[in-house]
Amino acid sequence: MTPRGGPLGRGYAVVLAVAAVTMLVYYPFEPGGFRLGTSLPLELCDLAEFTAVIALWTKNRRAAAFTYYVALT
């Protein structure tokens, strides 16, 4: 196991954060992509990618547990 906030976990966190932000920026510009009722990230699975970044970056057990349990649903 790497030390708290080690380079491997932080590398995965950066890759995941870049992917999440890229999708959030690209999606509204896709033709017909943005609809108010379906495009806002108000579901737990949409929040899980950001808590996964937090869990990987800080090794926070609560963020990791939240991400784990949301992924199971």
N, C-alpha and C positions, 0 to 999 in steps of 0.2 A: 504494500500500500504506500502511495506517495505521501509526503508530508502535507499538512494542511495547506490547501490552495497550491499544490504542486504544479509543475509545468504541464504535465499530461492532462490533468483535469481542466486547467485553464485553457489549454489548447482546444480541447473539445468544447469548452464553453464559448470560446471565440468563434469557432466554426458554426456552432448552433445559433449563436446570436446573429451572425452575419446572414445565415440562411433565413432566420425568422424575420429580420428587418427587411431583407430583400423581398420576401413574399409580401410583407405588409406594404411596401412601397410600390411593387409592380402590380399587385392585384387590382387597385382602383383604376389603373390605366388600361387594363385589359378591356377590349370592347364588350360592353354589357356586363362588366364584372362587378360593379358596385351597385348594390341594392341595400337600402337602409335596413330592411328587415332581416337580411341574411348576411351582411358583410361585417357587422360589428362583432368584435371578439368578446362575446359575453358568455361563452360556454367554458366549462372547466378545461376541456382539452385544448382550447386556444390559450388559456393562461398557463397550462402545464409546460409549454415550450419555454416560457420566460422563467418559470420557477426551476426548470431543469438547468438553465444557464446559471441561475443563482446557486443552485445546489452544487454544480460542478465547480464554480468559481470559488465559493466560500466553504465548501464541505459542510453546509448547514444541514443538519439531520431533519429538521422540520420541512424544509424545501424538498429534500430528497424523498421524504415520506409522502408528501403531497403529490409529487410527480409520480411516484410508484403507484399510489392508490388510484389516481386519475387514469393512469395507463391501464389499470386492470379493468376499468369500467367500459 
